[in-house]
Structure formats: C-alpha cells, structure tokens
Amino acid sequence: MSIIKPPLLQPFNEEQIDFFRENGYILLKRGCSSDLADAFNGHIYDIRNQSPMPEWAACEESKKYAVRLFNPHKHDSFSRQLMKLPVIRGGLAQLMGKEAVCVQSMYFYKEPGAPGQASHQDYYYIKNDPMTMIAAWTAMEDLVDEENGCLWVIPGTHKLGLLPHGAVKNLEEHESWTEETEGIDTSQQIPVIMEKGDILFFSELLIHSSNKNRSKERWRRSYVCHYIREDSNVLHREDLRQKYPLY
C-alpha cells in the first residue's frame, strides 16, 4: 500500500531561494506560532521536571534546565511534530530540490550566564553523502538578540568547503568541549536577531557561532533540527543514521 503524502508548502519565493544559495542561510519569520512555541517550552520543562526524569532525558538534577536535550524527536511525539512542521518540510524541499528527512534534534535552554558555541560548520560534526544537510533553528523566546546569545553567521562561507577545526580559544565566551573553525576572519560575522517562532535555515558549511548569554534574566531557548535530503546518508555517526520522514 503506497503512502499518500500531503502536498508541500512553498514558503520561499525565488528571490529568497537565491539569497540562500548566495549567503548560506535564510530567515523565515513566524514559521512557528507563538502559542505552539509556548506549549512546546512547557512540554520540554515537564519532561525534565518528572521524578525520575525519563532515561533518555536524564542529567544531573542541578543541570536539568541547563544541559541541552539531545534528540528528543527519537522519544517524544511533540518533538517529532515540531520537527516536521509543514512549513519546514516545504521549505527544505525547496532548498534541497527533494524531500528532506531529519537526523538530529536538540533543545537548548541557554540560561543567563551560559556560554555559547564557538564558530563552526555543522558538517564537521555530521558528515553526510551527498552533502545536503540544512539546519532549521527555531527561536523559542520573545526576542533572541546579542544580549541573550543569538546566532552569528558569516554570509557566503558555505562556499569555502570544510575548513580545519581546532581547540576553542575563548573559554570565557564559548563551551570548551566543542571545536572551532580555524583561519577565518570572525569580524565579518553578523548577528541574526529573531523573534519567537522565527526559523533560520542554514547550510551545513555556513560558519556560525553564538556568544555567552549576558542577560541577567532572559533565557535563549531554541529548538534545532538537522535535516538531510532523503537520498543522502549520514557517515560515521551510528547514532544519527536513522532517517525520520517529515510527513
């Protein structure tokens, strides 16, 4: 019995698709409703607030609203629904030329004072063949800006190929356990200011980063999923081999 797929949305016009191809990213305003984002935030809070925490979400009690939640889409139906929003499915199909599948998801809390992640390319961590990966980064706060640790991107760097990565240099600003792109002029980076429900799509080779959350009381929660084209495959990472369709 064949599966009848729902029709694809087309959230991007040709000018926006050309912008993505030239710059390596595109911002979709209000791709997710504020009500849905609020409900999801509460749901994620409830997952970590259970006693005991579910095994797949478990961490130290003192860090339950600090340690990012890895791959909730593998275990949680609400996370899967947000992973495959019709606007994300349709937008990815426009940018990739074919249907996408999800291979990774992460929910970031980024509480006040939390460090950011140094400049990097996602392909360094998740190699796939053919190279088709695109991230969809959904803002879960009323405002994500320079103060509470927004993303910074260097437009056009997706055309440089994979660059060397090495040890993180500024440990006051960035997490120590990741690695940092080397030989790049970070003075060219620009902040991506976002509002709740905005979705940033960006290439696996785009150099991007985030800084420390310098706000005294504002968090920077976000839901980030990585997608590859349906005919692509993740290499080396056994934990990310399973493909989750978006319909």
C-alpha positions in Angstrom: 0.0 0.0 0.0 1.5 3.3 -1.1 1.7 6.3 1.3 -0.1 9.4 0.1 2.0 12.4 1.1 0.3 15.7 1.9 1.1 18.5 -0.6 4.2 20.5 0.0 4.0 24.2 1.1 6.3 26.6 -0.7 7.2 29.3 1.9 10.1 30.8 -0.1 10.0 32.8 -3.3 12.7 32.6 -6.0 14.5 35.7 -4.6 14.7 34.1 -1.1 16.0 30.8 -2.6 18.6 32.7 -4.5 19.5 34.5 -1.2 20.0 31.2 0.5 22.2 29.9 -2.3 24.4 33.0 -2.2 24.6 33.5 1.5 24.1 30.1 3.0 21.1 31.0 5.2 17.6 32.4 5.1 15.3 33.6 7.9 11.6 32.6 7.8 9.6 35.0 10.0 6.9 33.4 12.2 7.2 30.0 10.7 6.0 28.6 14.1 3.2 30.2 16.0 3.9 31.7 19.4 1.2 29.5 21.0 2.9 26.4 19.7 6.3 27.6 20.9 4.9 28.3 24.3 3.2 24.9 24.5 6.5 23.2 23.5 8.5 25.1 26.0 6.2 24.0 28.7 6.2 20.4 27.5 10.0 20.2 27.5 10.0 21.7 31.0 7.6 19.0 32.1 9.9 16.2 30.7 12.9 17.3 32.7 10.6 18.1 35.8 9.5 14.5 36.1 10.8 12.4 39.0 12.5 10.4 38.0 13.4 12.0 34.7 13.0 9.8 31.7 16.2 7.9 31.0 16.6 9.4 27.5 16.4 13.0 29.0 18.2 12.3 32.3 21.0 14.6 33.6 22.2 15.9 37.0 19.3 17.4 38.9 21.1 20.7 39.3 21.5 21.0 35.5 18.1 19.8 34.3 17.3 23.3 32.8 20.9 23.8 31.6 22.1 20.7 29.7 20.6 20.7 26.3 18.2 17.9 25.5 19.6 15.7 22.7 17.4 14.1 20.1 14.0 14.5 21.8 12.4 13.6 18.4 13.5 10.0 18.9 11.5 9.6 22.0 8.8 12.3 22.2 5.8 12.8 19.8 5.5 16.5 20.4 9.2 17.0 19.5 8.6 15.0 16.3 5.6 17.2 15.4 7.7 20.3 15.8 10.5 18.7 13.8 8.2 18.2 10.8 6.2 21.4 10.7 4.7 21.6 7.2 6.4 24.9 6.6 9.8 23.3 7.5 9.1 20.3 5.3 8.1 22.5 2.4 11.0 25.0 2.8 13.6 22.2 2.9 12.2 20.6 -0.2 12.5 24.0 -2.0 16.1 24.5 -0.8 17.2 20.8 -1.4 15.2 20.0 -4.5 13.8 16.9 -2.9 12.1 15.9 0.3 14.1 16.0 3.5 14.4 13.7 6.5 15.5 14.6 10.0 18.6 13.0 11.6 19.2 15.1 14.7 17.3 17.4 17.1 18.4 19.5 20.1 16.6 21.7 22.6 18.8 24.4 24.0 17.9 26.1 27.3 20.9 28.6 27.4 20.1 30.2 30.8 21.5 33.6 31.8 25.3 33.3 32.0 25.5 30.2 29.8 28.4 30.1 27.3 27.9 30.0 23.6 29.4 27.8 20.9 32.5 28.9 19.0 32.5 29.4 15.2 32.0 26.0 13.4 30.5 24.3 10.5 27.9 21.6 11.2 29.3 19.3 8.5 32.4 18.9 10.7 30.3 17.1 13.2 27.7 15.4 10.9 29.2 14.3 7.6 26.8 13.1 5.0 26.9 12.0 1.4 25.9 13.6 -0.8 26.3 16.8 1.2 22.8 18.1 1.6 22.4 19.0 5.3 20.4 22.0 6.4 19.6 23.1 9.9 16.3 24.6 11.0 16.8 26.8 14.1 13.6 27.8 15.8 13.6 30.7 18.3 11.6 29.9 21.4 11.9 33.3 23.1 10.1 36.6 22.5 13.4 38.1 21.4 16.8 36.5 20.6 19.4 39.1 20.3 23.1 39.9 21.0 22.5 40.2 24.8 21.0 36.7 25.3 23.2 34.8 22.9 21.8 34.9 19.4 23.4 33.2 16.4 26.1 35.0 14.4 26.7 34.0 10.8 29.4 34.8 8.2 27.5 35.1 4.9 28.9 33.2 2.0 31.2 31.0 4.0 29.3 27.9 2.9 31.2 28.2 -0.4 34.6 27.7 1.2 34.2 23.9 1.8 35.1 22.3 5.1 37.7 24.2 7.0 40.1 22.9 9.7 38.7 22.9 13.3 40.7 23.1 16.4 40.6 23.9 20.2 38.3 26.7 21.3 40.3 29.8 22.1 38.0 32.0 24.2 36.7 29.8 27.1 35.1 32.7 28.8 32.8 33.1 25.8 32.4 29.6 24.5 31.9 26.0 25.6 35.2 24.1 25.9 34.1 20.7 24.7 33.4 21.7 21.1 35.9 22.7 18.4 36.4 26.0 16.5 36.8 26.8 12.8 40.4 27.9 12.1 41.7 30.5 9.7 38.6 32.6 9.4 38.0 36.3 9.9 35.2 36.4 12.5 35.0 40.2 12.2 32.8 39.5 9.1 30.1 37.8 11.2 26.7 39.4 11.7 24.0 38.8 14.3 20.7 37.1 13.4 18.1 38.8 15.6 15.0 36.6 15.9 11.6 36.6 17.5 9.5 33.7 18.9 8.6 31.3 16.1 11.2 32.6 13.6 13.0 29.8 11.8 16.6 30.2 10.5 17.5 27.7 7.8 21.3 27.4 7.1 23.7 25.3 5.2 25.9 22.7 6.9 29.0 24.6 5.7 28.0 28.0 6.9 30.3 29.3 9.6 28.1 30.3 12.6 28.5 30.7 16.3 26.9 32.1 19.5 28.2 34.1 22.4 27.6 33.9 26.1 24.1 34.8 27.4 24.9 38.2 29.0 21.3 38.8 30.1 20.5 38.9 33.8 17.1 37.2 33.4 16.4 36.3 29.8 16.9 32.8 28.6 17.6 31.8 24.9 15.6 28.7 24.4 15.6 27.2 20.9 14.8 24.0 19.0 17.3 23.0 16.4 16.9 20.1 13.9 19.3 18.9 11.3 17.9 17.5 8.0 19.5 15.8 5.0 17.9 15.1 1.6 16.0 11.8 1.5 18.6 10.2 -0.8 21.5 11.3 1.4 23.1 9.3 4.3 24.9 10.2 7.4 28.5 8.9 7.5 30.4 7.6 10.6 27.7 8.6 13.2 25.9 5.4 14.0 23.7 7.4 16.4 22.3 9.6 13.6 21.8 7.0 10.9 18.0 6.7 11.3 16.0 8.9 9.0 12.8 10.4 10.2 10.4 11.5 7.4 8.5 14.8 7.6 5.1 13.6 6.5 
